[in-house]
């Protein structure tokens, strides 16, 4: 669990650094071109798609630039907050999954050692240890299901809106590119693909952790338990057959397959119009 939290901290700082660098560059480059060049430039992505040019001849240039800066700052803070909060919540949920899995593995170890030793003296102590671990697993799984429902309800519309907006941004960006070079590749990747990547692979890790826990429930040595203990494990086994997952507006499941499908859709739209 500590390893997960450590990786989450690194990912969170990476997101903050990426968003800050991208949005500052988005505003700083046209400003420098305006100061040191002969024309005035505004930060704009749609460009020639809508009959516009990055060069504007308008008496309201300063006002427009200030409004663009305010909108960009709002976008950066909003997007960074959603992503960092998502990383934090998902890692907390994954930590509970792994804690349950480790407890189940410990149950299996205790039962196997007791079966090999056949020591009646430590049988009562072993039964109490198994009871405590089973209670720990059941209580944590109850909390986990309630906690997951809250996260899913909180983020389902956010995921849906982000999927739609990022798809439009990616398609629009590809449409305005006259030449595909390294700079365009990096800009498109860090602005449009990174949030979708984190959302989808965070959901994939959640599904994988649930399946891993389900496997541990089945192989924890329930056949060596008493009837009362085995019933608790059976209850967890039944509940874990339905994996916990996140969705985008209750339409798309957040996993690697969804990320691949979105990438294919963006490329197909780009190929059709070019």
C-alpha positions as CSV (number, residue, x, y, z in Angstrom):
1,X,0.0,0.0,0.0
2,X,2.9,2.4,0.8
3,X,4.3,1.7,-2.7
4,X,1.0,2.6,-4.3
5,X,0.8,5.9,-2.4
6,X,4.4,6.7,-3.3
7,X,3.7,6.1,-7.0
8,X,0.5,8.2,-6.7
9,X,2.6,11.1,-5.3
10,X,4.9,10.9,-8.3
11,X,2.0,10.8,-10.8
12,X,0.3,13.7,-9.1
13,X,3.5,15.9,-9.3
14,X,3.9,14.8,-13.0
15,X,0.3,15.9,-13.7
16,X,0.9,19.3,-12.0
17,X,4.2,19.8,-13.9
18,X,2.7,18.8,-17.2
19,X,-0.4,21.0,-16.9
20,X,1.7,24.0,-15.7
21,X,4.3,23.6,-18.5
22,X,1.7,23.1,-21.2
23,X,-0.6,26.0,-20.3
24,X,2.3,28.4,-19.7
25,X,3.9,27.5,-23.0
26,X,0.5,28.0,-24.7
27,X,0.3,31.6,-23.4
28,X,4.0,32.5,-23.4
29,X,4.9,31.6,-27.0
30,X,2.4,33.9,-28.8
31,X,3.3,36.6,-26.3
32,X,7.0,36.4,-27.1
33,X,6.2,36.3,-30.9
34,X,4.2,39.5,-30.4
35,X,6.8,41.3,-28.4
36,X,9.8,40.4,-30.5
37,X,8.1,40.1,-33.9
38,X,6.2,42.4,-36.3
39,X,2.8,40.8,-35.9
40,X,0.4,40.2,-33.0
41,X,-0.5,36.7,-32.0
42,X,-3.1,35.2,-29.8
43,X,-3.1,31.7,-28.3
44,X,-5.5,29.7,-30.5
45,X,-5.9,26.1,-31.4
46,X,-8.8,26.0,-34.0
47,X,-6.9,28.3,-36.4
48,X,-7.6,27.9,-40.1
49,X,-10.4,25.3,-39.5
50,X,-12.7,28.2,-38.7
51,X,-11.2,30.6,-41.2
52,X,-9.0,32.3,-38.5
53,X,-5.3,32.9,-38.3
54,X,-3.0,33.1,-35.3
55,X,-2.4,36.7,-36.4
56,X,-5.1,39.2,-35.5
57,X,-5.5,42.8,-36.6
58,X,-7.9,44.1,-34.0
59,X,-8.1,47.1,-31.6
60,X,-9.2,44.7,-28.8
61,X,-6.1,42.6,-28.9
62,X,-5.0,43.3,-25.3
63,X,-8.5,42.6,-23.9
64,X,-8.8,39.4,-25.9
65,X,-5.3,38.2,-24.7
66,X,-6.2,38.9,-21.0
67,X,-9.5,37.0,-21.4
68,X,-7.6,34.1,-23.0
69,X,-5.2,34.1,-20.1
70,X,-8.0,34.0,-17.6
71,X,-9.8,31.1,-19.4
72,X,-6.5,29.2,-19.7
73,X,-5.8,29.6,-16.0
74,X,-9.3,28.3,-15.2
75,X,-8.8,25.4,-17.5
76,X,-5.4,24.5,-16.0
77,X,-6.6,24.7,-12.4
78,X,-9.8,22.8,-13.1
79,X,-8.2,20.0,-15.1
80,X,-5.3,19.6,-12.7
81,X,-7.7,19.4,-9.7
82,X,-9.9,16.7,-11.3
83,X,-6.9,14.6,-12.3
84,X,-5.0,14.8,-9.0
85,X,-8.1,14.1,-7.0
86,X,-8.9,11.1,-9.2
87,X,-5.3,9.7,-8.7
88,X,-5.6,10.2,-5.0
89,X,-9.0,8.5,-4.7
90,X,-8.1,5.6,-7.0
91,X,-4.9,4.9,-5.1
92,X,-6.8,4.9,-1.8
93,X,-9.2,2.3,-3.2
94,X,-6.4,0.2,-4.7
95,X,-4.8,0.2,-1.2
96,X,-7.9,-1.4,0.3
97,X,-7.9,-4.0,-2.5
98,X,-4.3,-4.9,-1.8
99,X,-4.8,-4.9,2.0
100,X,-7.7,-7.4,1.6
101,X,-5.6,-9.5,-0.8
102,X,-2.7,-9.7,1.6
103,X,-5.0,-10.7,4.5
104,X,-6.4,-13.5,2.4
105,X,-2.9,-14.7,1.5
106,X,-2.1,-14.7,5.2
107,X,-5.1,-16.8,5.9
108,X,-4.0,-19.3,3.3
109,X,-0.5,-19.4,4.9
110,X,-1.9,-20.0,8.4
111,X,-4.3,-22.8,7.2
112,X,-1.5,-24.6,5.2
113,X,0.9,-24.4,8.1
114,X,-1.7,-25.7,10.5
115,X,-2.6,-28.6,8.1
116,X,1.0,-29.6,7.9
117,X,1.8,-29.4,11.6
118,X,-1.4,-31.0,12.9
119,X,-0.7,-29.3,16.3
120,X,-3.8,-29.3,18.5
121,X,-2.2,-26.9,21.0
122,X,-2.2,-24.0,18.5
123,X,-5.5,-24.9,16.9
124,X,-7.5,-22.5,19.0
125,X,-5.1,-19.7,18.4
126,X,-5.1,-20.4,14.7
127,X,-8.9,-20.3,14.6
128,X,-9.0,-16.9,16.3
129,X,-6.4,-15.5,14.0
130,X,-8.4,-16.7,10.9
131,X,-11.6,-15.3,12.4
132,X,-10.0,-11.9,12.9
133,X,-8.6,-11.8,9.4
134,X,-11.9,-12.8,7.9
135,X,-13.6,-10.1,9.8
136,X,-11.0,-7.6,8.6
137,X,-11.6,-8.7,5.0
138,X,-15.4,-8.5,5.2
139,X,-15.4,-5.1,6.9
140,X,-12.9,-3.6,4.4
141,X,-14.8,-5.1,1.5
142,X,-18.1,-3.5,2.8
143,X,-16.3,-0.1,3.0
144,X,-14.7,-0.6,-0.4
145,X,-18.1,-1.2,-2.2
146,X,-19.6,1.9,-0.5
147,X,-16.5,4.0,-1.3
148,X,-16.4,2.9,-4.9
149,X,-20.0,3.8,-5.4
150,X,-19.3,7.3,-4.2
151,X,-16.3,7.7,-6.6
152,X,-18.3,6.3,-9.5
153,X,-21.2,8.7,-8.9
154,X,-18.8,11.6,-8.5
155,X,-16.8,11.0,-11.7
156,X,-19.1,9.5,-14.2
157,X,-20.3,12.8,-15.7
158,X,-16.8,14.3,-15.4
159,X,-15.4,11.4,-17.4
160,X,-18.2,11.7,-20.0
161,X,-17.6,15.5,-20.5
162,X,-13.8,15.0,-20.6
163,X,-14.0,12.2,-23.1
164,X,-16.2,14.4,-25.4
165,X,-14.2,17.5,-25.1
166,X,-10.8,15.8,-25.5
167,X,-12.0,13.9,-28.6
168,X,-13.1,17.3,-30.1
169,X,-9.8,18.9,-29.1
170,X,-7.7,16.0,-30.6
171,X,-9.7,16.0,-33.9
172,X,-9.6,19.8,-34.2
173,X,-5.8,19.9,-33.5
174,X,-5.1,17.2,-36.1
175,X,-7.3,19.1,-38.6
176,X,-5.3,22.3,-38.2
177,X,-1.8,20.7,-38.6
178,X,-0.1,21.4,-41.9
179,X,2.8,19.2,-41.1
180,X,3.2,16.4,-38.6
181,X,6.4,16.9,-36.7
182,X,7.9,16.2,-33.3
183,X,6.5,19.4,-31.8
184,X,3.0,18.7,-32.8
185,X,3.2,15.2,-31.6
186,X,4.4,16.2,-28.1
187,X,1.8,19.0,-27.8
188,X,-1.0,16.8,-28.8
189,X,0.1,14.0,-26.5
190,X,0.6,16.0,-23.4
191,X,-2.6,18.1,-23.7
192,X,-5.2,15.7,-25.1
193,X,-4.0,12.1,-24.5
194,X,-2.5,12.3,-21.0
195,X,-5.8,12.8,-19.1
196,X,-7.6,10.1,-21.1
197,X,-4.6,7.8,-20.5
198,X,-4.7,8.4,-16.7
199,X,-8.4,7.9,-16.5
200,X,-8.5,4.7,-18.5
201,X,-5.5,3.1,-17.0
202,X,-6.6,4.0,-13.5
203,X,-9.8,2.2,-14.2
204,X,-7.9,-0.7,-15.7
205,X,-5.8,-1.0,-12.5
206,X,-9.0,-1.0,-10.5
207,X,-10.5,-3.9,-12.5
208,X,-7.2,-5.8,-12.2
209,X,-7.0,-5.3,-8.5
210,X,-10.6,-6.6,-8.1
211,X,-9.8,-9.7,-10.1
212,X,-6.7,-10.3,-8.1
213,X,-8.7,-10.1,-4.9
214,X,-11.3,-12.4,-6.3
215,X,-8.5,-15.0,-7.1
216,X,-7.2,-14.7,-3.6
217,X,-10.6,-15.2,-2.1
218,X,-11.0,-18.4,-4.1
219,X,-7.6,-19.7,-3.2
220,X,-7.4,-18.7,0.4
221,X,-7.9,-22.3,1.7
222,X,-11.6,-22.1,2.4
223,X,-11.9,-25.9,2.1
224,X,-9.8,-26.2,5.3
225,X,-12.0,-23.8,7.3
226,X,-14.8,-24.4,9.6
227,X,-18.4,-24.0,8.2
228,X,-18.9,-20.6,9.8
229,X,-15.6,-19.2,8.5
230,X,-16.2,-20.7,5.0
231,X,-19.6,-18.9,4.8
232,X,-18.0,-15.5,5.2
233,X,-15.5,-16.4,2.5
234,X,-18.3,-17.6,0.3
235,X,-20.1,-14.3,0.7
236,X,-17.0,-12.4,-0.4
237,X,-16.5,-14.7,-3.3
238,X,-20.0,-14.1,-4.6
239,X,-19.8,-10.4,-4.3
240,X,-16.4,-10.2,-6.0
241,X,-17.6,-12.0,-9.1
242,X,-18.9,-8.6,-10.3
243,X,-15.8,-6.4,-10.7
244,X,-15.9,-2.8,-9.6
245,X,-15.3,-0.5,-12.5
246,X,-15.7,3.2,-13.5
247,X,-17.7,4.5,-16.4
248,X,-17.9,7.6,-18.5
249,X,-21.5,8.8,-18.3
250,X,-22.6,5.2,-17.8
251,X,-21.7,4.5,-21.4
252,X,-18.0,3.6,-21.6
253,X,-16.1,1.4,-19.1
254,X,-12.8,3.1,-18.1
255,X,-10.1,0.6,-19.2
256,X,-7.4,0.0,-21.8
257,X,-9.9,-1.1,-24.4
258,X,-11.8,2.1,-24.2
259,X,-8.6,4.1,-24.6
260,X,-7.7,2.2,-27.7
261,X,-11.2,2.7,-29.1
262,X,-11.0,6.5,-28.6
263,X,-7.6,6.6,-30.3
264,X,-9.1,4.7,-33.3
265,X,-12.1,6.9,-33.5
266,X,-9.9,10.1,-33.5
267,X,-7.7,8.6,-36.2
268,X,-10.6,7.5,-38.4
269,X,-12.2,11.0,-38.2
270,X,-8.9,12.5,-39.1
271,X,-8.4,10.1,-42.0
272,X,-11.9,10.7,-43.4
273,X,-11.5,14.5,-43.6
274,X,-8.0,14.4,-44.9
